[in-house]
Amino acid sequence: MKQKKERPARLPRTARPPKSVRAPKSSMSKGKKRLLAVVLILIAVCIAVFAVVTLVNRSRVNTLVAQQNYVASKLLELGSYEDGRSLATQSEQKKSNDISRTLIVLAAGFSADYDEAITLADGYLSDRGYGLLSEVRDAAVAAKERSTPAEGSVDSYLTGVEVTLDDETRDDLLSILLKVQNEINVKKTSAAILAMQEMLTAGSIQTVSDEELEKDSSLLSKKVQMLSSIRSGEYDNAYRAAEQLLSADNSFENRAALANLAATGYVQLDKTADTSAGAQQETISNLYSELYQVQEQYYNATEERELKTLSEQMQKIEQEISDTQAAMLREPVRRAINFIETTTPLSDRNTAAYAIELSQLYFRAGDEDTASELLREQLTDTSNGNAVSSAAEPVTANLTFLVENYREASGYGQSEARRTIWDRIADLLGILETGGYNYGYTYSDDSYYDFVLEVLARVYRGLNIRSIDASAYPTVRVTVNVSSDDGEALNMKKSDFTVLDMGNPVSVRIVDAKDLETDEEMSVILVIDRSGSMGGTAMEDTKNAVINFIRNADDGLSLGVVAFDSSAELLSPLGTGRTEMLRAVNAIEAGGGTDIQSGLSTACEALSHGTGRRTVILLSDGSDGNPAAIDAVLETLRAQNVCVYSIGFGGADSDYLAHIAESTGGRFLSADNSALLSDIYSSIGETMVNDYVLEFEAETEPDIFARNLHIETNTTGSVTDGDYNVGVSYEEILAEAERVPAYDSYRQTGGSAYSK
């Protein structure tokens, strides 16, 4: 029998809430509910689509990185070490990964740059560990030990033992490279991979058809198509491929590549741009027609006044043509600048890549001040000993390598090394070597690299430490020379200098000449190349430049002259009368070889009898016939605190002359031709007046006797660093530690005699 369900007790009417406070019934109609459901579903679908697109694009980027890494590994296998390293660096820029880092270190190892390979590996391993990267480091360490020069061998600027890749090291690195290749999971016979490899090794795509590349939908395929079109001058096709790359991978390097293509002016962007360019071209055509008419009138004219008027008209028209052409070139560049500045997200704007890309665009637009400011900020970020690790953003890391190369040495091959490093940066950002309208008026972006070198020189060569005197330590005096762009006296104050001693700021004062204990007279020896290659116009221009320098030199300047060919000759000792000195210079004749070091050695000997600050101004148009002896001469020059200004022109070995100048705290100046020598000698004479003696009290860690200085000027934006020792030099301390102590059986030190 079923039990009867009990009904809940009904509340008395008085206990029920009044109708006014009861929960209201939902006022949303069924139609509104359906609409809300549809909106929520659409939002969910959009989120899902976005997630899927993000995952697909991420997968495509991962595939691109793997494909580039594989091509890079094949390039290393084939011996194209720099191409392989550049491509691996692009993969690291796209997405930091262990394979690309290992390939970069392998490339340094294959190039026998063992120190760099070890440094790179240490930087990457400090970021995260990876077994194969550790193996490469171990191989580089072992190779370095095998290549270390034997004890007593000369290891100097020119005569050091050349490091080469031995068979054992090559086998070790190839074995690791094979392991790396096995870890790269891609279809290694894809059309894009084959095309990229052929383009980088053979210079063109030979076995892969355009149809095969079109069918390959990978990002690498689009990149290959873009690069191939650029090489063949098909900039419109390259631009379309760059657009597809950017739409699939919204990275800054793809945005920069697109902007650089647009900036060439070869790309048909839109009707507005085409109309503007067409109008400018029509203006140029009309100006040329007007110029031809005036030229015809000029050729038929006979009166001097009419000839002068027509000549002025031609100059005015030519200037208008030049200005219009420049405007045509700069308009697409300004559009590219606007594109970069307005589309780059905030997360990418604090990077070196963003600053360098904008700098080169502003340079091409004619705004060198903005270009210099952007570039200088990045270059000085790597100073003060705060260079970033090799695991940093590749553009930042390579910019640091560029600065370190520039600051540390200018020996043989250093200019080529700097260019190689810069090319890696250019490849990362898609900076093009050439550009311009295809109206017969083009320009070369290679001038931006020259601009980079100019800014480097301004920052790191515009301020030189002449000497550091710590004889009254903790009071320290440092003599610096500041170079101005126009060579004029700067009249700087102490507030224009920032000095860091052991990394901490110190208060400085500028020492007046009357407060110096030493005579501030300056002794200068002019060292002149009279070798056979200096014959003819070069010799005459040189003599004229030197004569002008002597005539215009301050009366208080003690001058002397040395000339060298296969050997050196002191033509005029210090203090020789100016008239006699001018006769000696006029009598110089060209002939013989080029022994630069003998000229410097003779000048150094002559300056040993000089007073005050001592300077050599060296001029040459060739290469030293006896470079092995230069290190000993430079050591003597430094010991006597002699500063060398070197001047090179014609076939001069610029790296060698720069090394001489930089090793002695001087400057290297290059002349395009001998006709410019007078201006260069004048600028050196004016630069020498910008010497300042700064004095400060060492406060930070005063008990440390091996110390360092960092100096900046806000007047020229230059920086420099120097080391100094208190008391005995650090080299002498090291040498003393290696010596066997002298033994004297009759002398006891620090204790009683020993007896049985």
Steps between C-alpha positions, in 0.01 A plus 500: 500500500642832396578747768330828472735786420494764763453849373722769649337717751350809345610823647229703650397789286647742746847341462520537119696791360289766341481499120700823486816329624474170318766416236393645165450275205764524228420788269728366215300371212580175326624698197753689709619179660559347159691814388720488808573133438593573138736783611667276756540227240652747252744625764597143580545424129716813454715404797531148363588627151755742648653219703514274197654774282752577775593134531526463120717811468713386792540164334600669173759711684637190672523329161679804353753499784565127456533533121743791528701310760526202268614715207750671734636161605545399134681827430742429786551149363586649160743753650282813466555590863389863497186432293413216735556716806293786356206270427521337845506850651180581311341189652612609846349844437174339392483269801776428750589131479785264589560378143562847353726592792703183454533571128622856572768365734590228249547765231745686725682172568522407131643850437770425764369786717536285810491786752177627349353149488575451871362844592182440301453154647548630855242772440243257361565234765455755778153560358411130479684172462519286186715193456616552142590862576719379787669257259581783259646704784719209610621453142584871472692491829700197385568663162618820668742304718642324195541831314662693791844629388797335665669680790729774380332541161398849391129572524446858391302717263659372183734214584272279709463135416206460263222283641364252248243222517688175551365163383419378851292809576323480164409137564373581851284787375366303202402219734302744717350663190367161387334454840341845467365417155344180634312703762343731239156359416398636160433370151855547376417472129229768489508748212564794736798335671661399171440846351644682803808280505562551127449875524753534783762265356467548122358852500181401319221241507593237243292182544181626668233654274281799583198268488649274766567798725144628450360161604714503813297705749772523766637831629843399374357476148370858523833615638689329218269659244556843658881465507512355149287786364725756668807341341339516158377858550130403500410723795123486449506120529730524800262746667198270448692207650601722795135594553405132515781434748385782727136391489599147607770603749459846653864524612706817497757363257224432245361851556848647449555301180169629359587860593845472340349377175247783499779751566684407181241684292489210255172366641163618366321564830178686415354752258583795727867408510509432126332834424745686724802326346364561152456871570855526633637318200310732269651795688848355449434447127386861463804624690732301273329650193548846647864418579571388141353826365715713731808292412437562129474875566822483705692333214384771255564793735808719462468783753650442846197639687261275305724196558502569874120536515441181304754311713315605816170388345647156419629460857158592637321248276750226582442563872123477449545169318719369781250612768205342317686174450591495870134560589399212273742270677400610848121485463474118504754492785282733706201275432710204622592691818132575565416131447761384751413763760123449487476120465773379735353389836639646821664169587733534198588868539763461771718270293823565314334363186236776507759774561738383225221457247368851568852643501580373151163620367548848647850506351357418156239772552779754550449549877850413620451660843214264591681206340813576704307541826323165457822322403717662767261394777538138395878524461553656842270246669778247440770714669586543869591131513131407488508303176203267476545127509513301179158361593337841443287606204717427192494861372610624842764229533650564155497875557698432816746285301535786249581752773745264671677434170524873430630588845747219552708491182550618146740233383511312173157369410319701767317723252383187317391350832300813583331486162415133550337576836304788346379275217346267761303795639396606150381146423299488824312819408487460123702817439558521125831591339353706217184695432357799319254583228538317173521829314871474460569668833601248765696497821680244712406424861858393557547862605302422817774258605750782444274714719509230770881513492491881525279486809725230649799726442319795656406298806816295554775698324388855578642475852847360567685450826853632449638400838402418858727623780446320834835599655317708766232236562222522615520823299486400133560715192383388158581684176231463234462632147156587364446516124237731357340446161625836372839487676432819695598555865219379727575695821341230713413530870516235769122460476551378141679188628362196680772288661446159658786355705449130570145538371400785732475874420767731636518878520765641265668832439680620188861581581620832362831502314653725768424234763695230318848414618612399149566729207196493271699575189422258217758319290386365162684286246356482146573155351464499120484203264735562204479152345474450124118487504497860629645633173334769291189684619482312832846619602434858394166511687665352809782753500253786455288370791803463729634843403164662580494321836849622587426858395173513699628320810513695824842652572516312830472165323830313472506326161716238327480302175576134421473346154507127424510261207690171544664670799440817701685832518469786749484801267441764768559442873266662751556873523632541146422843355181512293677625187754218510220252567302620197810454280538143625137419420527655154803281425320169570488268197304176460671164454563170675289275722271563798636439852246671725636358824846646432345843450318471834810369675707794375228744607485340844875545542474864390217565747705366790669842493167686492306666781134510599243298313653297220320418175574331168303573183559206266401499132515204260334374184616137521559192712787453742780292355611393849182459709648237734692770690205733560400360842840580655488854356146554632606380845782759501263774383254416777776488761607852398136617489522590130167544320482411128260651248508290183381609156435258216403549135537322168597137562569547872440212738226672700469224761873510569514879528190503722660240726807721541291805589262323736783321680651836598182693581496683166265502203504362147380724220440392142519720192327405177784660311816701562327829417319479836817467707525872582156492664591188699828647629310814598235300686771310691663829600165626630416171672823506701379811686206306651706327769365518854657390828236369742578446868297299752528311828462121483228410750363158408705200619821706539696188607459345154805602298398363157229752409285614210351829377197579288464852358215657301445846353157646443652753258591249229316192629826304519606231747832333583648258752847456644683289758768621738711355779609651827870444578656208314318413177289188488729349236799542735309335783424200280861482382626514860271213599668278239855574614694263728574682829862596552665279770750631751615255771628784719167691503195405705159655438195468719624238751788323663762286332437132455723260697499132573 
